[in-house]
Amino acid sequence: MMSLSILVLFLVIMLLGVPIAVSMSVSAGLVLWWFELPLSVLAQRMVNALDSTPLLAVPMFIFAASLFNASGITGHLFDLVRLLVGRIRGGLGHVSVLTSLIFSGMSGAALADIGALGGTQMRLMREQGYSGEFAAGITMASATIGPIFPPSIPLIIFASAADVSAVKLLLAGVIPGLIITLLLMAQIAYMARRQNLPRDTIEVSLAILGRKAVVAFPALCAPLILIGGLVSGLFGPTEVAGITVVYALFLGFVVYRQLTWRLVIRAARETVHSTASVLFIVGAAALFAWVLTIDQVPMLASEFLLHLSDNPVALLLIVNVLLLIVGMFMESIAAILILAPILAPALLAAGVDPVQLGVVMVLNLMIGLLTPPVGMSLYMVSIVARMPLHRVIAGTLPFFIPLILSLLVVTLVPDVSLWLPNLFMR
């Protein structure tokens, strides 16, 4: 009864246009008051949810991404990749994907990728004859790499919610991130042949390429330092996040000399704003999930799923469908925090590795960023490109093919996500 009450209240409040974190906390508070439970639980559960060492990495990775943007590092990376692959047919589409892959090793968030690179990518593509729909679609699709490839903020959130090793989860995202990259590039190559997409007009020579490679090399080292630190076992996610911030400051002040203290303060303000939004959702979702837990919803959901099937692949496919639907309506971090404690017991009982489950869940919900009515990437690209939402949605449709194929590969082949963490963390 309690769980039904909170779900109804949550849906009603959210449909009124109230932000999702407020909807969860208000509905949980009203249910606690109605069933005469102590309201002190509100503060206790929300604060306890934030008392997590892996969550310390979140604000530092957000700060590092802001510093990389302020230092002009993303521009150097974009120019180098453009010189390398821009001259092939559909080259700027490939540039978008590869730059997103490299930048994902610094940001860990899809919206950060779109904010840092989306405007430049879409403007160049439209200037060189690409349709606005194609430019918007590939910008959004390539941004899904960020939350899969380390450092992934959603994977860190899942690690905190499901009590799984954050290092294992971050390592598990490497190969799936590369698979998404390759399949997106295959889709672009197919579309380039069918639609006769243009080649980039940039001038390329060995001298120009060599100069740009030297300039971009320090920036390229950032993802290598991050992954190397995780693989070596010398650092956890929190330590790596701190080192990434220090390295971003070093590049901005010493190497590229484009960073000023005014820009650092601006980046810090952006970080505080973004972190407050994320952690408010974390606290509210933890309270919401606790109310569901004391009403035994995880146990009932586990029994229901295991009644449907005890085959791990079948259960993962069922959960995929559920998560794709949830991703259309709910913000990804809130969905992870609410659904991970509910779905994990049944899947773990059926033999699904929690690391694989984390990658599958995050990839599902990142695809949700591209789907209406609540897909945040759709709205952000629509604003950046100044394009009507229906055209943005039309441009996204072809790129669901490689994304869904990537999801099926990660779901059906556990070693895609488990091989690397098992190799380095036995």
Salt bridges, closest charged atoms under 4 A:
ASP79 OD2 - LYS212 NZ 3.56
GLU127 OE2 - ARG123 NH1 3.42
GLU133 OE2 - ARG391 NE 2.83
ASP200 OD2 - ARG82 NE 2.60
